[in-house]
């Protein structure tokens, strides 16, 4: 029986400083399975070509414009012919054997369509956002009232975080992050790939939702570890507004108008609450910026 191959797709935008370390880590993360590397340049203003110079076996796909994360990932997949595709953020470093571990899990448990690992911060803490619940009205209510901030990781008041679970055991989960994500190529194609109506953020939640609807929801694999710096291509208020745009786009695509309207109102209330808090404390300017830009992000992407 042949060993399945893996095509690793890395989307680059303002990430030249991280790209070489990301690519070097992949060689030790995938030793058992034949691996090919695809870097997709989203018309980054820094020099992606220079960042990958000397890296052997890397295919460069140049988008010619900033087409967004979802579209760039799909373009990267189109440039591969591997059995599996693995998405790794440019500011993430996959640990030794981690991609092999994802493939082994996929071979053991083939009824899942998506596989993701444990994501750590540079300080070594587990990033709970590597998995999450699917969006719900209760989640947005907790955001609007500040309950999810006051009671972080609470099973009841921070539902997106899936409670105090330490991410230490392998289990099916509702949704996974696209920062470190594996799928069979045929499953990814069957699901339709990432929805390109998402420019950035929530495209992974959308993909997880479609996988779950098909009875092939994600599997979390804690033995596959990646260290993710986060925010290489977007920071502060800009990132917050893009996250909110992604959330609204998800609502547009998956929720009926009345439910979507309630959720959007709760997002607005939560943003206003945090903006007021930032004004009083002098901290959290990103929320003040998000409140000022509410008429922009409320339209989604």
C-alpha positions in Angstrom: 0.0 0.0 0.0 1.4 3.4 -1.0 2.1 6.1 1.6 -0.3 9.0 1.1 1.2 12.3 0.1 0.6 15.7 1.6 0.5 19.1 -0.1 1.1 21.9 2.4 -0.4 25.3 1.5 1.0 28.4 3.1 -0.7 31.8 2.2 1.7 34.7 2.4 0.7 38.3 3.0 3.0 40.6 5.0 4.6 37.5 6.5 8.0 37.4 4.8 9.7 37.6 8.3 8.0 34.4 9.4 7.9 32.4 6.1 11.3 30.8 6.1 10.9 29.5 9.6 7.5 28.1 8.8 8.7 26.3 5.7 11.8 24.9 7.5 9.6 23.5 10.3 7.4 21.6 7.8 10.3 19.4 6.7 10.5 17.9 10.2 6.7 18.0 10.7 6.2 15.6 7.8 8.9 13.0 7.5 6.9 9.9 6.9 4.7 11.1 4.1 5.9 12.6 0.8 5.4 16.3 1.0 5.1 19.2 -1.5 5.1 22.8 -0.5 2.9 25.6 -2.1 3.3 29.2 -1.1 0.6 31.5 -2.3 1.6 35.1 -2.6 -1.5 37.3 -2.0 0.3 40.3 -3.7 2.1 41.0 -0.4 3.9 44.3 -0.3 7.0 42.6 1.2 9.2 40.3 -0.8 7.8 36.8 -0.6 10.2 35.6 -3.4 13.2 36.6 -1.4 11.8 35.0 1.7 11.6 31.6 0.0 14.8 31.9 -2.0 16.9 28.8 -1.5 13.9 26.7 -0.3 13.9 23.7 -2.5 10.8 22.1 -3.9 8.5 25.1 -3.2 5.9 26.0 -5.8 5.0 29.7 -5.8 1.5 30.8 -6.8 1.2 34.5 -7.4 -2.3 35.8 -7.1 -1.5 39.3 -8.5 -3.9 40.9 -6.0 -4.9 40.4 -2.4 -7.7 37.9 -3.1 -8.2 37.0 0.6 -7.3 33.9 2.6 -10.1 31.6 1.3 -9.4 32.3 -2.4 -5.6 31.9 -1.9 -6.0 28.6 -0.1 -8.2 27.3 -2.9 -5.6 28.4 -5.5 -2.9 26.6 -3.5 -4.9 23.4 -3.4 -5.4 23.7 -7.2 -1.6 23.7 -7.6 -1.2 20.4 -5.7 -1.9 16.8 -6.7 -1.5 15.3 -3.2 -3.7 12.8 -1.4 -4.0 15.3 1.5 -3.9 19.1 1.8 -2.6 20.8 4.9 -3.0 24.5 5.6 -0.4 26.1 7.8 -0.4 29.8 8.6 2.9 31.6 7.7 3.4 32.7 11.3 2.9 29.1 12.6 5.6 26.5 13.1 4.4 22.9 12.9 6.2 20.8 15.5 8.2 17.7 14.7 6.0 14.9 13.4 2.8 17.0 13.7 1.6 16.7 10.1 2.4 13.0 10.1 0.3 12.7 13.2 -2.6 14.4 11.5 -2.4 12.0 8.5 -2.1 9.0 10.8 -5.3 10.2 12.6 -7.1 10.6 9.3 -6.1 7.1 8.2 -7.3 5.7 11.5 -10.6 7.7 11.6 -11.5 8.3 7.9 -15.1 9.2 8.7 -14.1 12.8 9.5 -13.4 15.3 6.7 -11.2 17.8 8.7 -8.4 17.2 11.1 -6.7 19.9 13.3 -4.1 19.9 16.0 -3.3 21.7 19.2 -2.1 25.3 18.7 0.2 26.9 21.2 1.1 30.5 21.7 4.8 31.4 21.5 4.8 31.3 25.4 3.7 27.7 25.3 0.1 28.2 26.4 -2.7 26.4 24.6 -4.7 28.6 22.3 -8.3 27.6 23.1 -9.4 29.1 19.8 -7.9 26.2 17.9 -11.3 24.6 18.3 -14.6 26.1 19.0 -18.4 25.6 19.1 -20.4 26.6 16.1 -22.0 30.1 16.4 -25.2 30.3 18.4 -27.6 33.0 19.6 -26.5 32.2 23.2 -22.9 32.8 22.3 -23.8 36.2 20.9 -26.0 37.0 24.0 -23.0 36.2 26.2 -20.8 38.5 24.0 -23.4 41.3 24.1 -23.7 41.2 27.9 -20.0 40.7 28.6 -20.6 37.3 30.2 -18.1 35.6 27.9 -15.4 38.1 28.9 -16.2 38.0 32.6 -16.4 34.1 32.7 -13.8 33.0 30.2 -13.8 29.3 29.5 -17.0 28.9 31.4 -19.1 26.0 30.0 -22.3 28.1 30.2 -21.2 31.7 29.6 -18.3 31.3 27.1 -19.9 28.6 24.9 -17.5 29.1 21.9 -14.6 28.0 24.1 -16.1 24.6 24.8 -15.7 25.0 28.5 -12.6 24.3 30.6 -11.5 21.3 28.4 -7.7 21.4 28.2 -7.5 20.2 24.6 -5.6 17.1 25.9 -7.5 14.3 24.3 -8.5 13.3 20.8 -12.2 13.9 20.1 -14.7 15.1 17.5 -15.3 18.9 17.8 -17.8 21.3 16.2 -15.3 23.6 14.5 -11.5 23.9 14.0 -9.1 26.7 13.1 -7.7 27.1 9.6 -4.3 28.0 11.1 -3.3 24.3 11.1 -5.7 22.1 9.2 -5.6 18.9 7.3 -8.2 17.4 4.8 -8.2 14.7 2.2 -8.0 16.3 -1.1 -11.2 14.5 -2.3 -13.1 15.6 0.8 -11.9 19.2 0.5 -13.1 19.2 -3.1 -16.4 17.5 -2.2 -17.1 20.2 0.4 -16.4 22.8 -2.3 -13.2 24.1 -0.6 -13.2 27.4 1.3 -16.1 29.7 0.5 -14.5 32.6 -1.3 -17.2 35.0 -0.1 -15.1 35.1 3.1 -12.1 37.4 2.5 -10.6 36.5 5.9 -11.9 35.0 9.2 -14.8 32.6 9.8 -14.0 30.7 6.5 -12.8 27.8 8.7 -16.0 27.9 10.8 -18.0 27.8 7.6 -16.0 24.8 6.3 -16.5 23.1 9.6 -20.2 23.8 9.5 -20.5 22.2 6.0 -18.4 19.2 7.0 -20.7 18.6 10.1 -23.8 19.0 8.0 -22.4 16.2 5.7 -21.9 14.0 8.8 -18.1 14.4 8.5 -17.3 16.9 11.2 -13.8 17.8 12.4 -11.5 15.7 14.6 -9.1 17.3 17.1 -5.7 15.6 17.3 -3.7 16.8 20.3 -0.5 15.0 19.3 -0.2 17.3 16.3 1.1 20.6 17.7 1.9 23.9 16.1 3.2 27.1 17.6 1.3 30.1 16.2 2.3 33.7 16.7 -0.9 35.1 15.3 -1.7 38.5 13.7 1.2 38.5 11.2 -1.0 40.0 8.5 -3.5 41.9 10.6 -3.4 43.5 14.0 -5.4 45.6 16.4 -8.5 47.4 15.3 -8.1 46.2 11.7 -8.1 42.6 12.8 -11.1 43.1 15.1 -13.2 44.6 12.3 -12.2 41.8 9.9 -13.2 39.2 12.5 -16.6 40.9 12.8 -17.0 41.0 9.0 -16.3 37.3 8.9 -18.9 36.6 11.6 -21.5 38.7 9.8 -20.8 36.9 6.5 -21.3 33.5 8.3 -24.7 34.8 9.6 -25.6 35.9 6.1 -24.9 32.4 4.6 -26.2 30.1 7.3 -28.9 31.9 9.3 -32.4 33.0 8.4 -33.1 36.7 8.3 -34.8 37.1 11.7 -32.2 35.1 13.6 -29.4 36.8 11.7 -30.9 40.2 12.6 -31.0 39.3 16.3 -27.4 38.1 16.2 -26.2 41.2 14.4 -27.9 43.4 17.0 -26.2 41.4 19.8 -22.8 41.9 18.0 -23.5 45.6 17.9 -24.4 45.8 21.6 -21.3 43.8 22.6 -19.1 46.1 20.5 -20.7 49.2 22.0 -20.2 47.8 25.5 -16.5 47.2 24.9 -16.1 50.6 23.1 -17.6 52.3 26.2 -15.3 50.3 28.5 -12.3 51.4 26.3 -13.3 55.0 26.6 -13.6 54.8 30.4 -10.4 52.8 31.0 -8.2 54.1 28.2 -7.6 50.5 27.1 -9.0 48.5 24.2 -8.9 51.1 21.5 -9.6 48.4 18.9 -13.2 48.2 20.1 -13.6 52.0 19.8 -12.3 51.7 16.2 -14.7 48.8 15.6 -17.6 50.8 16.9 -16.8 53.7 14.7 -16.6 51.4 11.7 -19.8 49.4 12.6 -21.6 50.4 9.4 -18.8 48.9 7.3 -18.4 45.5 9.1 -22.1 45.0 9.6 -22.4 44.4 5.8 -20.0 41.5 6.0 -17.6 40.8 3.2 
